[in-house]
Amino acid sequence: MNPIDNFRLSGRVALVSGGGGAIGSALGEAMAAAGAKIVLADIDRDHVDEAAVRVRAAGAECVAIAANVTAEADAEHVVRTALDQYGRLDIIVNAVGGGAGKALFAAHEYPRDAWDSIMELNLRSTVVATQAAVRAMIKGGDGGRIINISSVRALLGINAGYSAYVAAKGAVTALTRQWATEWAKYGITVNAIAPTFVDTPQVAMLLADEKFRTDLVSRVPLGRVGRTDDLVGPVIFFASPASSFVTGQMLMVDGGLTATQ
């Protein structure tokens, strides 16, 4: 057997929540290229439809769904659609998140509405979508792969008003370990990747600030900001048979940033 075949996703069905965003759509396209059938779910109908067009243009099967996966009914609808369309669900990548740069407050004054909003976007979206997906995986009886998108901020504090974001990503990381422990008996692995800043439209305004960008890059040993392509390899690994004996892990995709802290 060719070892590279262990990284193929042929015959698998992958759901990407947040699949209309820059990161989610890139990961959907990459898993499609590896052989998977793709289900993209995103709250933004236009973005998710555009992402699905790119996946199909590459020759892969793909269905796009407008959904808010923080709502149980929407998450269940997305999973039912995957099962109705393709008969199974093998992988979920939780790529909904972000928003920290628009909700920066001193820790002792962090307002409840902003806190709840960041928690909904970064934690609840992961919990609700994963629960719906795992119920289907358990019923299917063929195992599964859960891949969470955490952040270096799950491990590193920052003096910039990120309390809610740090708490949410820290919880995602803790749940990655907890879920890995609980769902191993079903043949389901649970892993996470933790990027530093990734150059996407969501953080474009921050990265456009020359001082901010220079300060950020100066702390990254590899000397640049992350790109969506940097996340592809780790996600393909965690989604594929190559990682069949890996669970409960968080892989830092940060250019060496956390190695210096």
C-alpha positions as CSV (number, residue, x, y, z in Angstrom):
1,M,0.0,0.0,0.0
2,N,1.3,3.4,-0.9
3,P,1.7,5.4,2.4
4,I,0.2,8.5,0.7
5,D,-3.1,6.6,0.4
6,N,-3.4,6.9,4.2
7,F,-4.1,10.6,3.6
8,R,-6.9,10.1,1.1
9,L,-10.5,10.7,2.1
10,S,-12.1,8.7,-0.7
11,G,-15.6,7.5,0.2
12,R,-15.8,9.9,3.2
13,V,-18.3,12.6,3.8
14,A,-17.0,15.8,5.5
15,L,-19.1,18.6,7.1
16,V,-17.5,22.0,7.5
17,S,-19.4,24.4,9.7
18,G,-18.4,27.9,8.8
19,G,-17.8,26.5,5.4
20,G,-18.4,29.9,3.7
21,G,-15.6,31.7,5.5
22,A,-12.0,31.9,4.3
23,I,-10.7,29.2,6.5
24,G,-13.7,26.9,6.3
25,S,-14.0,27.1,2.5
26,A,-10.2,26.4,2.1
27,L,-10.5,23.3,4.2
28,G,-13.6,22.2,2.3
29,E,-11.8,22.5,-1.0
30,A,-8.8,20.7,0.4
31,M,-10.8,17.7,1.7
32,A,-12.6,17.6,-1.6
33,A,-9.3,17.4,-3.4
34,A,-8.4,14.5,-1.1
35,G,-11.5,12.6,-2.2
36,A,-14.2,13.5,0.2
37,K,-17.8,14.6,-0.5
38,I,-18.4,17.9,1.2
39,V,-21.2,19.5,3.1
40,L,-20.7,23.2,3.7
41,A,-22.8,25.0,6.3
42,D,-22.6,28.8,7.0
43,I,-24.9,31.5,8.3
44,D,-24.1,33.6,5.1
45,R,-26.0,32.1,2.1
46,D,-24.0,34.0,-0.5
47,H,-20.6,33.0,0.9
48,V,-21.5,29.3,1.3
49,D,-22.9,29.1,-2.2
50,E,-19.8,30.7,-3.6
51,A,-17.6,28.2,-1.7
52,A,-19.6,25.3,-3.0
53,V,-19.2,26.4,-6.6
54,R,-15.4,26.3,-6.1
55,V,-15.6,22.8,-4.6
56,R,-17.8,21.5,-7.5
57,A,-15.5,23.2,-10.1
58,A,-12.7,21.0,-8.8
59,G,-14.9,17.9,-9.6
60,A,-16.1,17.1,-6.1
61,E,-19.7,16.5,-4.9
62,C,-20.8,19.3,-2.5
63,V,-24.0,20.6,-0.9
64,A,-24.3,24.1,0.6
65,I,-26.6,24.9,3.5
66,A,-27.4,28.3,5.0
67,A,-27.6,27.6,8.7
68,N,-26.7,29.0,12.1
69,V,-25.1,26.0,13.9
70,T,-25.4,27.7,17.3
71,A,-29.1,26.7,17.0
72,E,-29.8,23.0,17.7
73,A,-32.5,22.8,15.0
74,D,-30.2,24.2,12.4
75,A,-27.4,21.9,13.4
76,E,-29.7,18.9,13.2
77,H,-30.9,20.0,9.8
78,V,-27.4,20.2,8.5
79,V,-26.6,16.7,9.7
80,R,-29.9,15.3,8.3
81,T,-29.1,16.9,4.9
82,A,-25.7,15.3,4.9
83,L,-27.2,11.9,5.6
84,D,-30.0,12.3,3.1
85,Q,-27.6,13.5,0.4
86,Y,-24.8,11.0,0.9
87,G,-26.0,8.4,3.4
88,R,-23.3,8.9,6.0
89,L,-21.2,11.5,7.9
90,D,-17.6,10.8,8.7
91,I,-15.9,14.1,9.5
92,I,-16.8,17.4,11.0
93,V,-14.5,20.4,11.0
94,N,-15.7,23.2,13.3
95,A,-14.6,26.4,11.5
96,V,-17.1,28.9,12.9
97,G,-15.4,31.5,15.1
98,G,-13.4,34.7,15.4
99,G,-14.8,38.1,16.3
100,A,-12.3,38.9,19.0
101,G,-10.9,42.0,17.4
102,K,-14.4,43.6,17.6
103,A,-15.0,42.8,21.2
104,L,-11.9,44.0,23.2
105,F,-12.6,45.1,26.8
106,A,-10.6,45.2,30.0
107,A,-11.1,41.9,31.9
108,H,-12.7,43.6,34.9
109,E,-15.2,45.5,32.8
110,Y,-16.0,42.9,30.1
111,P,-19.7,43.4,29.2
112,R,-22.1,40.5,29.4
113,D,-23.5,41.0,25.9
114,A,-20.1,41.0,24.2
115,W,-19.0,38.0,26.3
116,D,-22.1,36.0,25.4
117,S,-21.6,36.9,21.7
118,I,-18.0,35.7,21.6
119,M,-18.9,32.5,23.5
120,E,-21.8,31.8,21.1
121,L,-19.6,32.2,18.1
122,N,-16.6,30.3,19.2
123,L,-17.8,27.8,21.8
124,R,-21.5,27.1,21.4
125,S,-21.1,26.7,17.6
126,T,-18.6,24.0,18.2
127,V,-20.6,22.2,20.9
128,V,-24.0,22.2,19.1
129,A,-22.7,21.2,15.7
130,T,-20.4,18.5,17.1
131,Q,-23.2,17.0,19.2
132,A,-25.5,16.7,16.2
133,A,-22.7,15.2,14.1
134,V,-21.6,12.7,16.7
135,R,-25.1,11.4,17.3
136,A,-25.2,10.5,13.6
137,M,-21.7,9.0,13.7
138,I,-22.6,6.8,16.7
139,K,-25.7,5.6,15.0
140,G,-23.8,4.9,11.8
141,G,-21.4,2.7,13.7
142,D,-18.3,3.4,11.5
143,G,-16.4,5.9,13.7
144,G,-15.6,9.4,12.8
145,R,-13.3,12.4,13.0
146,I,-13.9,15.6,14.9
147,I,-11.6,18.5,14.1
148,N,-11.9,21.7,16.1
149,I,-10.3,25.0,15.3
150,S,-8.8,26.4,18.5
151,S,-6.2,29.2,18.8
152,V,-2.9,29.9,20.3
153,R,-5.0,32.1,22.6
154,A,-6.2,28.9,24.3
155,L,-2.7,28.8,25.9
156,L,-1.4,32.3,25.8
157,G,-2.8,35.4,27.4
158,I,-2.5,38.7,25.7
159,N,-2.7,42.2,27.2
160,A,-5.3,43.4,24.7
161,G,-8.8,42.7,26.1
162,Y,-9.3,39.1,24.8
163,S,-10.9,37.6,27.9
164,A,-13.9,36.1,26.2
165,Y,-12.0,34.8,23.2
166,V,-9.3,33.2,25.4
167,A,-12.0,31.6,27.6
168,A,-13.9,30.3,24.6
169,K,-10.9,28.8,22.8
170,G,-9.6,27.4,26.1
171,A,-12.9,25.6,26.5
172,V,-12.7,24.3,23.0
173,T,-9.3,22.8,23.7
174,A,-10.5,21.3,27.0
175,L,-13.5,19.8,25.3
176,T,-11.2,18.3,22.6
177,R,-9.6,16.2,25.3
178,Q,-12.9,15.4,27.1
179,W,-14.7,14.4,23.9
180,A,-11.7,12.3,22.8
181,T,-11.9,10.4,26.1
182,E,-15.7,9.9,25.9
183,W,-16.1,9.0,22.3
184,A,-13.1,6.7,21.8
185,K,-15.3,3.7,22.4
186,Y,-17.2,4.6,19.3
187,G,-14.1,4.8,17.1
188,I,-14.4,8.6,17.0
189,T,-11.2,10.7,17.3
190,V,-11.3,14.3,18.4
191,N,-8.4,16.7,17.7
192,A,-7.8,20.4,17.3
193,I,-5.5,22.8,15.5
194,A,-4.5,26.0,17.1
195,P,-3.4,28.7,14.6
196,T,-2.0,32.1,15.3
197,F,-3.3,35.0,13.2
198,V,-4.3,33.8,9.7
199,D,-4.5,36.3,6.9
200,T,-8.2,36.3,6.1
201,P,-10.7,39.1,5.4
202,Q,-11.9,38.8,9.0
203,V,-8.6,40.2,10.3
204,A,-7.7,42.3,7.3
205,M,-8.2,45.6,9.2
206,L,-5.9,44.5,12.0
207,L,-3.2,43.3,9.6
208,A,-3.4,46.5,7.6
209,D,-2.1,48.3,10.7
210,E,1.7,48.3,9.9
211,K,2.7,48.5,13.5
212,F,0.4,45.7,14.5
213,R,1.6,43.4,11.7
214,T,5.3,44.2,12.3
215,D,4.9,43.5,16.0
216,L,3.0,40.2,15.3
217,V,5.5,39.0,12.7
218,S,8.4,39.9,15.0
219,R,7.1,37.3,17.6
220,V,6.8,34.5,15.0
221,P,10.0,32.6,14.5
222,L,9.2,31.7,10.9
223,G,8.7,35.4,10.3
224,R,5.3,35.7,8.7
225,V,1.5,35.6,9.3
226,G,-0.3,32.4,8.8
227,R,-2.2,31.6,5.6
228,T,-5.2,29.4,5.1
229,D,-3.1,26.9,3.2
230,D,-1.0,26.4,6.3
231,L,-4.1,24.7,8.0
232,V,-4.8,22.3,5.2
233,G,-2.1,19.7,5.9
234,P,-2.9,19.4,9.6
235,V,-6.7,19.1,8.9
236,I,-6.2,16.5,6.2
237,F,-4.0,14.5,8.6
238,F,-6.6,14.6,11.4
239,A,-9.4,13.7,9.0
240,S,-7.6,10.8,7.3
241,P,-6.7,7.2,8.3
242,A,-3.1,8.5,8.8
243,S,-4.2,9.8,12.3
244,S,-6.2,6.7,13.3
245,F,-4.2,6.4,16.6
246,V,-4.2,10.1,17.4
247,T,-6.9,11.6,19.6
248,G,-7.2,14.3,22.2
249,Q,-4.4,16.4,20.7
250,M,-4.0,20.0,19.8
251,L,-1.5,20.9,17.0
252,M,-0.1,24.4,17.1
253,V,0.0,25.9,13.6
254,D,1.7,29.1,14.6
255,G,5.1,29.5,12.9
256,G,6.7,28.7,16.2
257,L,5.0,31.4,18.3
258,T,4.1,29.3,21.3
259,A,7.6,27.7,21.3
260,T,9.0,31.1,22.3
261,Q,6.6,31.7,25.2
